Amino acid sequence: VPLPGMKRPNLVRWLAGILLVVLGTFVLAATRASETRRMVSSGDCTLSVLTAEPAATPPRGSVLILHGLVANGKLMDYYTRGFLNAGLRVIVPDFPGHGASPPPFSFERAEACGEQFLREGIRTGGIDPARTVILGHSLGGAIGLRIASRIPVAGVVALSPAPMLPVEGASPEALFYRAPERLPESSLILEGSSELPVMHRAAQALITLLPHGVAKFQVIPWASHSSLLFDAQALRASVDWTATALHLPTGSPLPNRAVYAGFAAGALGVLLLIGATVRLIPPLPQLTEPAPRLPALLPYVEIAAATTLAMLLVRFTGPLKLVAAYSADYLTTVVAASGCLLLLLNYRLLRRLGPYSLATSLSCALAGVLGSFLFFGWLRVSIASSGLSFARLWRMCVVFLGVIPICLAEELLLGPAGATAWARARRLAQGMLLRGVAWLILVAGVFHLHTRQVLLVIIVPYLAAFSLLQRLGVDLARRHTGSGLGAAFFGAILTAVFLVLVFPLT
């Protein structure tokens, strides 16, 4: 029975969303590997560790998988299932401050805890180093190579390892780790053909550190830094190299990727549910007086100037130190400064936010909270192991305060939502173009001012996808309720949850 006031199309969205989530859950359950998760403490390190055993035979060896920065062990599921098919035991710890492992995180601590975990496993007999291969991606690839240079293992596979050599274009500030004096005796380094040139050069140069051992550098066509995690050719190379290092037959079957169809179905269902929730908010009567108009190019000039000035302020006045304890500190600081500058420039245009209603604004905020945690819950079920804690909830509040100015400024610059499909498409394109201008300047700043923020460049595809979905949601909230303030609240909450729980950029 539909809720009072619920229109039939919205009821269909609710039912379709629920059906897709249920379908996705069944697909995930059918394709997931059998695995256990436990907290392992050693010294001052406590790590959440996922362990998966092959179903058919006793393990013929082990693979220690180390994930990348802002990732988690669950995201390595495709590789986990690939190695299980080869009859290998798979061990996947979450680095400190990642997934379900408690903070604090630092690059030095991540390496120390990874090495400590391996040494403790060897000491207790749970890991046989002669029958163990380390596979790492990005940050994990660099850590795996460094650990294996000190602890002899059967081999190492590094997927697009973080730069460790001062090659052309690599700033010393961006070298989080130094390369070991020599690579482990059996090392495979994989790079995607779409990788950043500096990372490609740095990875290829690593081979020179093992002139007489078994080392190989291989480029995976059409793959990027992140897509290597889901690439069948990269997995094939990794599994066969591991089998050779352990003196096992190659050519074990690769797992299917139905799990990603299940994830996509559930994600689409969640998006439908979020949209249906927003449509439950009663719309406001619109203002009779037309909103002030802006010159066509002015918003883009203003956001370019505000972003540039904000980056310079962060670089040369040091406000980053005030929020260094918080996740998403750099990005939040820059967008907070640029958002405040834009609001100061356009404070006379507040009528472009449309009618004001405290109830509508709070309803949009509540819809943002419910939608964000619904989507995070789905990620938790499917590809993430992150959990909620008081510290993360507190960080979300801080990040929300940092991003609300830019969300308000965007609604001011874009103005009221149009009624026609063409007007909606134009507003969406204008919103994405505004963000594109800001992002180009951010990327330039990463390379010339804040090179330790290179992660902002590496995961651009994921940030672009989120930005598009978030912009669609904000436009829906603005169009349905008529409230620019409510739409800004909705968008800021979505952004805060994304930055803290999904991609905690630093």
C-alpha angles and dihedrals in degrees: 000000000000118000116256108283094012111136121221095249090056091049088053089053091052093049094044091048093051091046093051092048091051091047092049091049092054092049091050092048091051095050103036119111118241104258143160129213126206140163113249120196125195122163109319093339126096115181133180105230128196115204125189126185125202111254103215106045140014110275113278092198142330138260121205108205119201116193128214134257115300089005130101139215094263090062088065091065095120091058092042091057092043093057092043088057087056090057095255131137112238125211119187120179123189111232117239111288091014129102110337096338115109121243157268103102128192130152091246093048093048090056094043093050092046091052092043091052092052094047091049091050090052092047093052094044095246092116127042105203092202089059097039131094122192118219119187137174123214105315088014091051092056092045091048092053092048095046093047090053087063101033113046110231133166094262149320132237114195118192109203094326119210111265113275103165128069096242124160111299096016112121114214088233090061095053099096091175135025119232117255117252089255135005123250112275095257111038132161119189118193125192131180117238089233093055121126108275093236092054091046091053093045093050094047091050091058090073089070088066091071106044096161104029134081105279132148136186115202131180118213111214118240092001125129131201093275102029089066085081091066100031117119094204092052091048091047091053092046096049094045093047089050092048091051092049090052093043093245129136116272129222100064112168117272119232120253120250097228087120088073091052087053091049092049092049092051093044091052089049091052091050090052090051092050091051091048090051092053090050090059090069111098112244121241124237108258125242114262094215111079117245117254113267125231129213109264098247099035097090092054093047091048096049091047091051094044094049092047093049091045092054092049090050091051092046100047106027099044104227087148088080090064093062102027091120092062130085114245089024100149099043092041092050094050096046091044091055094044092046092052091048091051092049090051090051093049105032090122091061098064090124087073087072089070127220119351125229125162091205093052093046092050091046090054090048090051090049088052092051094047093044094046095050092043089056092043089050090055091050088050090054095045119026109354136070098191117130135201122256137166090256092055093046089052091049089052090057091050093047091046090057088049097051101037093082093057091045090053091045091053091053090049093051095044096044127196121351116255124239099225128074090243092053091050093050091047092050091049091050091048091049093050091046090053089053091044091057091049092046094052089054091046090052091049088051091050091058097041107028114014108025093166087071091068088124087077087066099041096057097040093126092059093044090049091051092050092045091054094048092045091049091051090051094048092048089051091051092048094045096046100041100027089222118126090187092052092047090051091051090049093050095044092054092049090050095047093052091046094050096045104036105024109028108008096193116194 
